[in-house]
Amino acid sequence: MKKITLLFTLVTTYIFSNINAVVSIVPEQTFLKAIGGDKVNITLMVQAGDSPHTYEPKPSQMLSVARADLYLVIDVEFEQVWLPKFQSLNSKMLVVDIAEGVEKMTMGKEHHEHESHSAHDAHKHEGEDPHIWTSPANVKIIAQNICKALVRVDKNNEDYYHHNLDAFLAEIEQTDAKIKAILSTLKGSRTFMVFHPSWGYFAKAYGLKQIAVEVEGKSPKPRELVTLLKEAKEEKVTAIFTQPEFSDASAQILAKELHIPVIKVSPLAPNWSENLINIAKAIAGQQ
């Protein structure tokens, strides 16, 4: 009888055991929760309020990696440094790039178009823009990749994951429709200013333009601030977006000169849909 009970326990544990998954940033956690539901235990690496550029995992997080079944990669800077170490720590862990299929943009390629050549070079951001989740169309691709990854690890619950995926895709459609409706009210400038150039995919998706105050973590010099101020006036910028993860001293200076608000908003926020809708409202002057 004891053997039968033990066998039943082992079989039950195997069938109903959750996937142990690791994600790098908060938006991934939001997407994975939406699709994985109660079938997935999620470990988040870069905690809310921290920067993916400089974050170092805690010992408890490394322990979670050692026990993980799945790591979802989204091509942020943190992963370039740490992913090889994670794979060395847990060679059995399945690593899936959920950014696969997303068309990447060059970071900051549209900034300061009428600067002098030297100033432009000073602000040029090399490499691809990693903030792909700021576009609803990209999140659809990300969500489908997450679903495929979960099914690879847990085929028994394929229908469950696909059902959740369909519901989440519908939510993305609703978010996109709300943003379009909000921005349809725009009568003036379609340009907004940001401290860190995190909203390029959002801007491209909705026919907007972002002007970055800084690129690659460098605050502008006084001469460059003058150029930015001139550009902001010409473009009739009505708000500056800054992130809690970065200093906003330069943005505050510009905002004071332009008499416009500084709005703190992070692309790493967990409330992905609400976040994008609120940004659209701010650009449309509805806040």
Stockholm file with secondary structure:
# STOCKHOLM 1.0

chainA/1-287         MKKITLLFTLVTTYIFSNINAVVSIVPEQTFLKAIGGDKVNITLMVQAGDSPHTYEPKPSQMLSVARADLYLVIDVEFEQVWLPKFQSLNSKMLVVDIAEGVEKMTMGKEHHEHESHSAHDAHKHEGEDPHIWTSPANVKIIAQNICKALVRVDKNNEDYYHHNLDAFLAEIEQTDAKIKAILSTLKGSRTFMVFHPSWGYFAKAYGLKQIAVEVEGKSPKPRELVTLLKEAKEEKVTAIFTQPEFSDASAQILAKELHIPVIKVSPLAPNWSENLINIAKAIAGQQ
#=GR chainA/1-287 SS CHHHHHHHHHHHHHHHCCEEEEESSHHHHHHHHHHHGGGEEEEESSCTTSCTTTCCCCHHHHHHHHHCSEEEECCCHHHHHHHHHHHHHCTTSEEEETTTTCCCCBTTTTSCTTSCHHHHHHHCCCSBCCCGGGSHHHHHHHHHHHHHHHHHHCGGGHHHHHHHHHHHHHHHHHHHHHHHHHHTTCCSCCEEEESSCCCHHHHHHTTCEEEESCBTTBCCCHHHHHHHHHHHHHHTCCCEEECTTSCCHHHHHHHHHHTCCEEECCTTCSCHHHHHHHHHHHHTTCC
#=GC SS_cons         CHHHHHHHHHHHHHHHCCEEEEESSHHHHHHHHHHHGGGEEEEESSCTTSCTTTCCCCHHHHHHHHHCSEEEECCCHHHHHHHHHHHHHCTTSEEEETTTTCCCCBTTTTSCTTSCHHHHHHHCCCSBCCCGGGSHHHHHHHHHHHHHHHHHHCGGGHHHHHHHHHHHHHHHHHHHHHHHHHHTTCCSCCEEEESSCCCHHHHHHTTCEEEESCBTTBCCCHHHHHHHHHHHHHHTCCCEEECTTSCCHHHHHHHHHHTCCEEECCTTCSCHHHHHHHHHHHHTTCC
//
